[in-house]
């Protein structure tokens, strides 16, 4: 049962990383915010990055692009959570 819960948590981490990564890519290409897909990605990612609001208040500059640093901080957190879930799955691999 615990293995199933960890697998679900790992799947959710990967899904969340994908949504935040997609938002960063859409931010880089300056996607039209009136498009329904862009609005959906922004809505979902806003829910996911809300716990990290206020940790950092600045933006990160890459060449001529400015990215809100909360996106990078939240992506980093979810990557670490995914790595932890992956390592837990490895430790439960032989315990079937």
C-alpha positions as CSV (number, residue, x, y, z in Angstrom):
1,X,0.0,0.0,0.0
2,X,2.8,2.4,0.9
3,X,4.5,1.6,-2.5
4,X,1.3,2.7,-4.3
5,X,1.1,5.9,-2.4
6,X,4.7,6.7,-3.2
7,X,4.1,5.9,-6.9
8,X,1.1,8.3,-7.0
9,X,3.2,11.0,-5.2
10,X,6.0,10.5,-7.7
11,X,3.5,10.8,-10.6
12,X,2.0,13.9,-9.2
13,X,5.5,15.5,-8.7
14,X,6.4,14.8,-12.4
15,X,3.1,16.2,-13.5
16,X,3.5,19.3,-11.4
17,X,7.1,19.8,-12.7
18,X,5.7,19.5,-16.3
19,X,3.1,22.2,-15.7
20,X,5.5,24.6,-14.1
21,X,8.1,23.9,-16.8
22,X,5.5,24.5,-19.5
23,X,4.6,27.8,-17.8
24,X,8.3,28.9,-17.9
25,X,8.5,28.0,-21.6
26,X,5.3,29.9,-22.3
27,X,6.8,32.8,-20.4
28,X,10.0,32.6,-22.5
29,X,8.2,32.7,-25.8
30,X,5.8,35.4,-24.6
31,X,2.7,33.4,-25.3
32,X,-0.6,35.2,-25.7
33,X,-2.3,35.1,-22.3
34,X,-5.8,35.2,-23.9
35,X,-5.3,31.7,-25.3
36,X,-7.3,29.1,-23.5
37,X,-4.4,26.7,-23.1
38,X,-2.1,29.4,-21.7
39,X,-4.9,30.5,-19.3
40,X,-5.3,26.9,-18.1
41,X,-1.5,26.4,-17.6
42,X,-1.4,29.8,-15.7
43,X,-4.4,28.9,-13.5
44,X,-3.1,25.4,-12.6
45,X,0.5,26.6,-12.0
46,X,-0.8,29.6,-9.9
47,X,-2.4,27.0,-7.6
48,X,0.9,25.0,-7.4
49,X,3.2,28.0,-6.8
50,X,1.0,29.8,-4.2
51,X,2.8,28.1,-1.2
52,X,6.1,29.6,-2.4
53,X,4.8,33.2,-2.8
54,X,6.8,35.6,-0.6
55,X,9.9,33.4,-0.3
56,X,11.7,35.5,-2.9
57,X,10.4,38.7,-4.4
58,X,12.6,39.4,-7.3
59,X,13.0,38.2,-10.9
60,X,15.7,36.2,-12.5
61,X,17.2,37.6,-15.7
62,X,18.3,35.3,-18.4
63,X,19.8,37.4,-21.3
64,X,16.8,39.6,-22.1
65,X,14.2,37.5,-20.3
66,X,12.9,38.1,-16.8
67,X,11.3,35.1,-15.0
68,X,9.6,35.4,-11.7
69,X,11.9,33.7,-9.2
70,X,8.9,32.0,-7.5
71,X,8.7,29.7,-10.5
72,X,12.3,28.6,-10.2
73,X,12.0,28.1,-6.4
74,X,8.8,26.0,-6.7
75,X,10.2,24.0,-9.6
76,X,13.3,23.2,-7.5
77,X,11.1,22.1,-4.6
78,X,9.1,19.8,-6.7
79,X,12.2,18.3,-8.3
80,X,13.6,17.6,-4.9
81,X,10.3,16.0,-3.8
82,X,10.3,13.9,-7.0
83,X,13.9,12.7,-6.3
84,X,12.9,11.7,-2.7
85,X,9.9,9.8,-4.0
86,X,12.1,8.1,-6.6
87,X,14.6,7.0,-4.0
88,X,11.8,5.7,-1.8
89,X,10.5,3.7,-4.7
90,X,14.0,2.2,-5.2
91,X,14.2,1.2,-1.6
92,X,10.8,-0.6,-1.8
93,X,11.7,-2.3,-5.1
94,X,12.8,-5.6,-3.4
95,X,10.0,-5.6,-0.8
96,X,7.1,-7.0,-3.0
